[in-house]
Amino acid sequence: MEEETLPLNLSHVHKPLVFTNRLHMLLHSTALCFLVYYRLCFFFQDPQTRGTPLLPWVLVFVSEIILSFIWILGQAYRGHPISRTVFPERLPEDDKLPPIDVFICTADPTKEPTLDVMNTVLSAMALDYPPEKLHVYVSDDGGSPITLNGMKEVWKFAKWWLPFCRRYRINCRCPEAYFSASENYDADFSGNIEFIADNKMIKEKYEAFKKDIVSVKEEQGHSGDTTGITGQNHPSIIEVIQENSSSEIEQAQLPFLVYVSREKRPSHPHHFKAGALNALCWDCDMFCSAPTSARQALCFHLDPKISPSLAFVQFPQKFHNISKNDIYDSQHRSAYKVLWQGMDGLKGPVLSGTGFYMKRESLYGNCKIKDTDLELRQYFGTSNEFIKSLKQNCTSNLVTVGHTLVKEETLLLASCNYEIGTKWGKEVGFLYGTVSEDVHTGFMLHCNGWNSVFCDPPKPQFLGNGTTNLNDLLVQGTRWSSGLLDNGLSRFCPLIYGPLRMSLLQSLCLAELTYFPLYCLPLWCFAVVPQLCLVYGIPLYPKVSDPFFFTFLLIFLSALTKHLVEVLSTEGTLRKWIIEQRIWMMKSITCHLYGCLDALLKKFGLREATFMPTNKVKDNEQIMLYQKDQYDFRTSNMFIVPMVALLTINISCFIGGIYRVLSVGDWDKMLIQLLLPAYISVVNYPIIEGLVIRKDKGRISPSVVVASNILATIISSALYPLLNKV
């Protein structure tokens, strides 16, 4: 009896971290008040004697206000960070566990390699969970026969792979990761002759499986498509994957495996990933690196204290292909080690797009499963079988629900016309209106009174493919920035819609997440205006002998030191700290800017929303550069030209500023404006290296240098007459 009362999970408040965070907030916010006072005093001075033109002062002041605004929003994360511990061994017996549906989303076999997708499917099927209660669905938004035929090959190989994993308690159940891992996943049985023989046999089976996947892709490529079916124009396809048992192996109990491709027509909006999920979560490249994630999530979903209001359990995204120094900051250390833990101390994090276990009831919106079918049809559509299944979900007979819907009914549910006149995407399911459907849906769940939990166990539960080249990083960042700002420009703005429905601190957290793309505005200003004013002899900051000089110095050092402490306290290094500063600058002046422009164009109806999956195809040359910690600058000119142009302005102005200060002798007035371009140039040294030193294919091309110099000249020439106006 005593064991039954033991908790399934515990939370831990980081009290020393809370104290240091709040102390930093106090000091930094006080310094910001002095900064605002200093800037405002300028406007009460005599225009004839103040010595600085109005426009550059206003531009810098507005940029400082924007940075301060985003900083204030971000402090909500740091008020009450917590971490959690789970005890899966205290869960009920297997026969008392609830059924689980796993949704794996894929969209384009040319950008998401079929073998990687099938490895994700295999790792999901091999979860440490009763197979009769585990249902795996692959949502193929491209309607590709390659993916469907690949799943049939998965079913054949799973009859060998799953019993092998269960018999020898294999921890990493993604076969590609298992057979290519440098560490020894099979240490417990390394001396077992039977295990060695089985391991060799399974490896041979896996090599044959890989060849079958390649042949499926080649056959499809040779045969081509004569039906006119494309990724944006195809009927709904639903197929339960099954096959007669083979005489080679004893009958293995496998999870329920289903291929789903919803109908898509060019004349109907399909709402990207949210629409794919509603036709029915993991991204297709996020495989299970440990089989216990479901049981760990149930430690929260089955906790009677938090379960009634718990919508989902979110695991962090982690990646297996990241180098030691992670030069593209693909691990998102700040998000999962600082921000999500901070939100967990409030009412929980937002959805992160993948790696979460969600309670189905939380997606019903304001609708409750009642006796009258008419009200349910207004929310869920006209399918009587689907409404009947919703009612069955409230009973104990959960396992058979997914098997009882007839195929005609499932095809109706996956058709592009089914949602018309219903609440799907508005109140029910994953919500539409943005390509960042995860953040928007998570925000609305919290507004509706649901909570969430962030579970970050010592061993990663999910591993995926992180971005390992600059182009993919910035394309992905542009899409995220656009989607997040979509939310901020809609009627669901966290600062307006949120405070009446959730705590103020929660609203501030979500507002910071929504508005961080606005970093592009102050960073463009700070990369150009103070530097040009340095050359022209226009002081924008207090001189060294002025007491306010130490206010600006304190703010700058306070921000850098706090970031450094967070990096070092989360197993980072000094080099990692510099890399994060660099990537923040690169993203702010490129993908954040383009994301903001894209969101504004969509807001005014000048552009339609688009979704481009992140490229996950491996490029050996790019991987080689990445492993050497060298940036691959072979990206679009719209990304690389602004970077080089702004760096050119900073280096030129720094050299010109040094010459001018030595000639005039006003270094005390210009010290901050000298330090700023020096800091920017040092942090972005790899760009200088790509311009001058490197000779490999990943260097910055001469054509980019020419275009960058032209852009730098245009910017300088256009701003010169404006900055000198009083």
N, C-alpha and C positions, 0 to 999 in steps of 0.2 A: 504493500500500500504506500509506503514511503517513497518508492521510486516513481509512482504515478504522479506524485505532487511536485516532482522536480521540474524546473522550468525548461522549456525547449530552446530558449534563447536568453541572452543577457545583453544589456547595453552598458557602455562605459563612457562617461563624460571625461574629456581631457581637460581637467581643471587647470593645470599649469598653462596649457595652450590658451584656454579661455582668458586667463589673467593677462598673459602677454599680448593677446589680440586686443583686448579692451584698453590696455595701457597704450598700445600703439595708436588705436583709434583716437584716444584723447589727445595725444601729442600731435599727431598728424592733422587732425581737424582744427586744433588751435592754431597751428601754423598756417593752415589754409585760410582761416579768418583774417589773420594778419596780411596775407597775400591779397585778399579781396580788398581790404582797407587801403593797402598801398596802391593798388590799381585804381580804385575809385577816387583817391585824392588827386590823381592826375587831372581829372575832369574839372576840378575846381581851381586849377592853376591858370594864370594868365597865358593865353595862347602865344603871346609875343615872347614870353620868357621861358616857357617850359622846355624848349629845345628839342622836342621829339614830335614828329608829325602824328596826326590823330589816327590815320588808318592802320599803320603797323601796330600801334598800341592796342587798338580795339581788336584787331585780328588775334593778337597774342592773348589778350584778356579773355576773349570768347573761347579760345582753345583751352585755356586754363580752367574756365568754368565747365566746359564739357568733360575734361579729364576729372575734375573734382566731382562732378555729378555721377559719372560712372564709378568712381572710387567709393563714393558714399553708398551707392547701390550695392557694391560688392562687399561691404562690411557686414551685411546681413548674414552672409555665409559663415562669418568667423565668430559669431556671438555665442554659439553653443554646439560645437562639433562633437560628434560621438562616433564610436565604433561598436561593432556587434560581434558576439560569439554565439555559435549555434551548436546544438547537441543532437545530431541526427539519430544517434543510438537510442534516444528516448522516445522516438516516434512509435506509434502503434504498430501492430503486426501488419504484414503486407495485405492481408485480406480486408483490412479496415482503412487502407489508404484510398484516397479519391482517384479517379481516372485523370490523366493528363493528356492534353493535345499539344503537339509541337508543330508550329508553323515555320517553314523555311521559305524565304522569299528569294526568287531569282528573276531576272528580267532579260538578260541578253547573253547567250552562250559565247558570243565573240569577245565580250569584255569580262565575263565571269566563267572561267574555264570549267568545262563540264566535270572534269575529274575532281576539281576542288569542291564543286557542289555535291557530287556523289559522296565524297569523303565526309562532308558535313552531315549528309543523310545517314550514313553508316554510324557516325558517332552519336547521332540522336537516337537511332534504333538501339544502340548498345548502352543506353543509360541504365544505371543501377536502379531499376524500377520494375515492378511486375509487368511482363510483356503484354498480358491480357488487358492491362489498364493503361497502356501507352499507345497513342495514336499519332502517327507522323504524317503531316501533310506538306507537300511541296507545292507552293504557289508559283507557277511559271507564268509571269506576265508577258513573256514573249511567245507563248504557245509553240515552243520549239519541239519538233519530233526528236531532236537530239537528246533533250532533257528527259522526255518520256521513255525513250528506249534505254537511256542510261539508267533510269530507275529500275527497269526490268533486269538489267545486269546487276544492279545493287542487290535486288532480292535474291538472286542466285548466290552471290558471294556472301551475303549476310547469313546464309544457312551454315556457312563454315566459320565466319568471323565471330558471330555472337556466341556460339558455344565455346569457342576458344577463349574469348574474353572472360566469360563466366567461370570456366573451369580453372583458369590460372589467375583469376582476379587481376586482370590487366587494368592498369590505371588509365593510361592514355588509349582511348578507344577509337581514335581516328587512325586508320591503317597507314596513311601516308606519313603522319607524324611519328607513329610508332616505329615503323621500319627505317625511317631516316634520322631518328633522334640520336644525338651523341651520347646522352645519358642512358643508363641501363634500366629500362622500364621493367625488365623481367628478372631483377636481382634475386627475388625470393625463390626462383626455380632455375637459376643459372646452372646448377649442377645436376638437374633432373634430366635423365636421358629421354624420358617420354616427352617432356616439355621441349627439349631441343629438336626432337623429331617433328613434333607438331608445329613448332615455330617455323621450321624449314618448309614444311608442307604448306602452311598458311601463306608464307611469303611467296611461294611459287604460285599459289592460287591468286594472290593479289597481283602479281606480275601479269598473269593471264587476264585478270579482270581489267587492268589498265590497258592492255592491248585491245580488249573488246570495246572499251570506251572509245579509244582512238579510232577503231574500225567503224564504229557507229557514226562518228563524226565525219569520217572520210566518205562513207557510203552516202550520207545525207548531202555532203558537199558535191559529190559526183552526180547524184541523181537530180539535184536542184529542186526547185519548187515550181510545179506546173499548175497549182491550184489557185494561185493569186493570194494565198494566205501569207500574211506578214505579221511582225510583232505588234503592229497597230491595227490589224484588220484580220480577225479570226473568230470562229465560233467558240462557244464554251466547250471545254473538254474535261471530263472527269473520269478517272479510271482507277479502280482498286487494283493495286499490284499484287498478284498472287500467281502461283505456279504449282503444278503437281509435285509431290515430294520426289526427290531423287533417290535412286537405289544406292548411291555412293555413300550416303550419310544418313544417320538416324534422323527422324523427324524432329526439327528444332522449332520451339515455340518462338514466333517472331511477332513484333508489334504490328498493328494495323497500319498499312502504308498506302497512301492515296496521292495520286497526281491530280492537281487542280489547275486549270487555265481558264480564267473567266473570259467571257466574250468581250471583244474590243472592236469598236467600229470608229472610223475617222470622224463621223458626225456626232459621236457621243463623248462627253468628257469622261475620262477614266480615273482621274484623281490620284494617279501615281501609286505609291506604295500603300497609302491608306485605303484606296479602292481595292487593291489586291487582298489586303487583310480582311476587308469587309466581305469580300466574296467568299471567303471561306466561312516569342517570335525571335526567329533568328534571321540575320543576314546569311546569305548562302555561303559566305567564306568563314563564318564563325563556327568552328567545330568544337565539340566537347573535349577539353583537355583533361577533364576528370569526370567520372561518371556519377558523382554524388550531388550535382547541382539541384536536381528535383527534390531530393530529400532535405537539402539545406533550405530550400525555399519553403517547404512544408513546415519547417520549424517555426515559421511565422504565420503561414496560412492556417495552421491547426492550433495556434495559440489562442485560447478563448479570450484572453485579455485584449488582443489587438485585431483578431481575425474579423469581427463583424464590420469594421470600417476599413479593412486593408484591401486596397485595389490590386497592388502588384509588388513584387520583390524584384529589385533591379540589381544585377551583377555588373561589375565594371567591364568595359571592353579592354582586352589586352591582346597583344600580338606576338606571334612567334618568330616573325622575320625581321625584328628590329635589331639594329646593331647596338653595340655597347654604348655609344655616345648619342644615338638617336638624333641625328643632325636635322631631321625634319619635325622633331617633337611629335611624332606619330602616336606616342603612348598617351598623350593628353594627361600628363601627370597632374597638372593643376586642377583639372576637372574632377578626376576620380580620387585624388588624394586630399584635396582641400575643399572644393566647392560641394561635391555630392555629400561628403561627410557633414559639412555644415548644414545643408538642407535636411539631412537625416535627423539632425538635432532639433528641427522644427517639426514639420509634418511629413518629411520624406522628399526624395528627389523626383524630378520629372522623368518621363520615359526617355531612354537613350537609344531607341530605335532597334535594339537587339539585346539578347541576353536577359530577358525578364520573364517572370512567371506571373500571369495576370489572372485574376478571378473573373470568370465570364460575366457574372452578374454586374460588375462595375461598368460594363459597356452597354448596359440597357438604358442609360440616361435616366430620365425622371420616370420612366415607365416601370410599373411593378407588375409581376406576372399575376394577373387577376383571372376571374372566371369568364369574363366576357371576351369573346374572340374579336369583336368589332374594334374595340379599343386597341388590341394588340396589332391588328392589321394596319391601323393608322401609323403605327411605329415601325413594324417589321415587314410589312408587305402582305401579299394575298396568299402566300403558301400555307395551306392548312397543315401540311405535314411538318413544316418548320415550326409553326406555332405550337403544334402538339409536342414537338421535341423540346421546346422551351419549358413546357409544363413538366415533361418527364425529367428535365434537369433538376427540378425541385424535389424529385423523389429519390429513392435509394437505387433505382434501376438505371444507373448512369452509363454503364459499360456498353449497353446495346443501342444507345441513342444514335451514335454515328453510323451504325450498321443498318438501321431500319429504313432510312430515307431511300425511296426508289430512285433509280438513275434519272428518270424524266424530271423528277422534282428537284434534284440537285442541279441539273442543267438549267432549269428555270431560275434557280437562285443565283446561278453564276452568269445569267444573261445581263446585257448592259441596260435593258429596259426595266429590270425588276425594281430598282431603287426609286424610280420615278413616282412621286406622290407619297413617299415614305419619309421617315426621320433618319434614314441611314446617312451617315456623314454629317448630319446636323446636330442630332442629339444622341443617336445610337451608333455604336461601333467606333472605329477610328475616324476622327473628324477631318473634313475636307477644308479646302481654302488655302492651303500652304504646302510646300514641299517638305516642310519640317513638321509633318503630321504627328511625330512622336511627342515633341515639346508641346504642341497645341493640345493634343489629347490628354497628356499628363496634367497640364495646367487646368483644363476643364474638369478633370476628375477631382482635383483638389478643391476647385470651386464648388463642386457638388457634394463636398463633405467627406470624400474618400481620403485615406492616407496611403503612404507608401513606405517602403523600407529599402535601405541600401545595404547589401550584403557583400562584403569584400574579404573572403577567407584568405588565409596565407597562400594556399595553392590556387592558381587561376582555374576557374571552372570553364571558361570559354577563351579560345585563342583564334585570332583571325589574321588576315593579311593586311598589315599596315601600309600606308603610302611610303614608297621608297624613292620617289623622284619628285622634283619641284613642280612639274606640270600637273601631276595628279593631285598634289597637295593643294595647289591654288585653285584648280577647277572645283575640287570638293569644297574648299573654303568659300568660294563664290556662291555655290548652291546653298550651303548652310547659312551664310550671311543673308542671302536673299530671303530664305524661308523664315529665319528668325525675325527679321525686320518686318516681314509680312504680318506677323502676329502683333508687333508693336504699332503698326499703322492701322490695324483693324479695330472694330468695336470691342475686341477682347484684349485691349491694351492692359497689361498687368497693373499699371499704376492707376487705372480708372476702374476697370472691371473687377480687379482682384481684391482691393481692401475691404469691400463690403461682403465678401464671400470667404475670405481666409485672413490669416493674421497679416499684419503690416509687414513683418520681416519676411514672410513667404513671398509676398507681393514684390518686395524689393529684390529678393533673389531672382525671381523670374523676370523682373524688369532688367536686371543686369545682363541676364542671359539673352534677352531680346534686343537690348540696345548696344551691346558691346561692338557690333559692326561700326557704330558711330566713331570709334577710335580713328577711323580714316581721316576725319576732318581735322582734329588737332595735330595728328602726326604729319599730315601734308603741310600744315602751317609751320610747325616746328622744324620741318626739314628744309624750309625755304626762307621764310620771312626773317628770322633772327640772323641768318647767314648773310643775306643780301644787305641787311641793315648794318652788319659788321663792316662790310666793305665800304658802305657809304658813310660810315661814321655816325650812325643813328643809334644811340643807347636805348635799350628796351628793358634793362634790368638795373637795380641799384648798384652803385659803385662799392668797392670793397670796404671803404670807410663808413658806409651807411649801415645802421643796425639792421635794416631790412634785407641786406645782403645775406645775413645768416638765416633769415626766414626762408629764402629761396634755396639756400644750400641745405638747410634742414629737410625741406620737403623732398628735394632730389635724393639725398642720402637715405632718408627714411623709407622712401618707396623702394629703392634698390636693396637696402638692407633687409627689409621685411620679405621681399621676394627671395633673397638669398637664403634667409633663415628657413623659409618654407621649403625651398628646394633641398637644402642640406638635411632637414628634419624628415624628409620623405625619401631618403636613400638616394638623393641626387648628388651631384658634384659641382664644383665651381664651373667646370666646362659646360655642364648641363644648364647652369644658370645663364651663361652667356648665350648658349644656343636658343634658349627660350626667349631671351630679349631680342635676338636676331629674327627669329621666326615671327614674333609679334610685330616687329617693324615691317618685315616683308609682307605679311598678310594685310596689315592695316593700310598700306599704300597701294595695294593691288586688289586682292579678292574682296576685302571688306568694302572698298570703294565701289567696285563693280556690282557687288551684292546689293549695296544701298541703291545704286542707280537702277538695277533690275527691279527691286521692290517698288520704287517710286513709279517706274514705267507701268508696272502691273497695276498699281493702285489707281492710276489715271486711265487705265484701259488702253495703253499704247503698246502693250506687249502681253502675250499669253504666257502662262506659267509653263515651264518645261522641266524635265527631269532627265539628267544624264548619269547613269550608273558610274561609279568610280571604276576605272580600269584596273582589273586584277590579274591581267595577263603578265606573266613574268618576262622580263627582258634581261638577258644575261649581261649585256654591256652596262645597263643601268645598275644592276645588282652589284657588279664589280666596282663601279664608282662608289656606290653607297657603302659597301664594306670597307672601302678605303677612306671613308669620311670625307668624300669629295662631292660637292653639289653638282647635280646635272642641270646645267643652265639651258638645255635644249627644250625650251618652253615657248609658248606663244609670245610674240612681240608685245602684246598688250600687257603682259606680266613683266617681262624682263626689261623692256625699254624704260618704264618709269623708275624702276630700281636703279638702273645704271645712271639715268639722268639726274636723279636726286643725289646720288653719291658723288657724281661729277660736280654738282653745285656745291656740295659740302666741302669736298677737297679743295676746289678752286677758291672758295671763300675763306677757308682756313688759311691757305697760303697767302691770299691777298690780305686777309686780316692781320696775320703776323707781320707782314711787310708794313702795313699801315700803322699798326701799334708801335712798331720800332721807329717809324718815321715821326709820328705825332707825339707818342709818349702817353697816350690816354689808356693804358692797359687796365687801370683800376675801374674805368667805366665799361670796358669791353670784355672783362675776364669771363663772365658767364657765357657771352656770345662766342668767345674763343673755345671754351670747354665743350659747348654743345656739338659743333661739327666734328671736333676731335673724338668725342664719345661715339657719335654715329659712325664715323669712319673706322674706328677700331673694332666696334661690334660687328660691322659688316665687312671685315677684312676678306672673307672668302670671295666676295664679289670682286674686290681688287685683284685677288689671286686669279680668278677666272678671266679677268681682263688682261693681265700683264704677264703672269708667270706660266699658267697651265697651257699645254699644247695638245691635250687629249681632245676627244670628240665632245666632251661635256663642257668645254670652255665656252666663253661668251664670244660669239662670232663677230668678225669685223663689221658686218652690216648692222648689227645691233649697236655697236659703238658709234657708228655714223648717225643712226636714227636717234640715239640717246643724246648725242651732242647737239643735234638740231633741236630736240625737245628742250634740253637745258637752256639753250640760247633763247628759244621762244619764251620760256617761263621768265627768265631773267630780264629780257627786253620788255616784256609786257608789264612786269611788276615795278620796274625801275621808276617810271614817271608817277605811278600811283603811290608808292611808298614815300616819295619825297614831298607829297602834297601835305600842307599843314592842315 
